[in-house]
Structure formats: structure tokens, C-alpha cells
Amino acid sequence: MRTIINISLPNSLAKEVKNEVKEGNFASTSEFFRHLLRLWNTEKMYRDLQISKKEFKKGNFKVLKSIKDLR
């Protein structure tokens, strides 16, 4: 299932998106924005991982003895 989301862009940004699609870098405008969202999600996961590493170094972790301890 898909949901349609409409956004408003300044003309200069809209031209950049259209140009990227026209040059063949993306199959469509939607694919351009899906790509941006995947990048955003990857960056978010990276930031979360960095925070987790810092917490681990501080000793803020739990030793798991079994899979049940994940709950």
C-alpha cells in the first residue's frame, strides 16, 4: 500500500529535483525522495549507534544470559 504526500518546494529546488530525474540519476521524483528518506534513516541509525557506543563505554549495558533477557 502506498500513501501520497504532497510537498511544496521553492522553484530552485524543484528544478534541481527535475534535473536529477531528467539526467537519469533517478527513475522518478518519487524515487528521488525515497532515496533521501533512506539516507536520512541511515544517518539516524548511525547517530543512534554512536549514542549506544558511548553508553556502552560508560558501562551502561546489560549482560544477557538468554534470549528471554531481551524483553
matplotlib code that plots the C-alpha trace (Angstrom):
import matplotlib.pyplot as plt

x = [0.0, 1.2, 0.3, 0.6, 2.3, 2.3, 5.2, 5.9, 9.4, 10.9, 11.3, 15.1, 14.9, 12.1, 14.4, 17.2, 15.0, 13.6, 17.1, 18.3, 15.4, 16.0, 19.7, 18.7, 20.1, 16.6, 13.7, 11.2, 10.6, 9.2, 12.4, 14.5, 12.6, 12.6, 16.4, 16.6, 14.4, 16.7, 19.7, 18.0, 17.1, 20.7, 22.0, 19.5, 20.6, 24.3, 23.6, 21.7, 24.6, 27.1, 24.9, 24.8, 28.6, 29.0, 26.6, 28.4, 31.8, 30.3, 29.3, 25.6, 24.8, 23.1, 24.6, 22.2, 22.1, 19.5, 17.2, 14.5, 16.6, 16.0, 12.5]
y = [0.0, 3.5, 6.9, 10.1, 13.0, 16.4, 18.8, 22.3, 23.3, 26.6, 26.7, 26.4, 23.1, 21.8, 22.4, 20.5, 17.5, 17.6, 17.9, 14.8, 12.8, 14.1, 13.2, 9.7, 9.7, 8.7, 7.0, 9.5, 12.4, 9.9, 7.8, 10.9, 11.5, 7.8, 7.9, 11.0, 9.2, 6.1, 8.4, 10.1, 6.8, 5.5, 8.7, 8.3, 4.7, 5.8, 8.5, 6.0, 3.6, 6.3, 7.0, 3.3, 3.0, 5.9, 4.4, 1.0, 2.7, 4.2, 0.8, 1.2, -2.2, -5.4, -8.8, -11.2, -14.8, -15.9, -14.7, -14.1, -11.3, -9.2, -8.5]
z = [0.0, -0.8, 0.6, -1.4, 0.3, -1.4, -0.7, -1.7, -2.9, -3.9, -7.7, -7.5, -5.5, -7.8, -10.8, -9.1, -8.5, -12.0, -13.4, -11.4, -12.8, -16.4, -16.2, -15.3, -11.8, -10.5, -12.2, -10.9, -8.5, -6.0, -6.2, -5.6, -2.3, -1.3, -1.7, 0.5, 3.2, 3.0, 3.6, 6.4, 8.0, 7.6, 9.3, 12.1, 12.7, 12.7, 15.3, 17.5, 17.2, 18.2, 21.3, 22.2, 21.9, 24.3, 26.7, 26.4, 27.1, 30.3, 31.4, 30.8, 29.4, 30.4, 30.2, 28.6, 29.8, 27.4, 24.6, 27.2, 28.7, 25.5, 26.7]

ax = plt.figure().add_subplot(projection="3d")
ax.plot(x, y, z, "-o")
ax.set_aspect("equal")
plt.show()
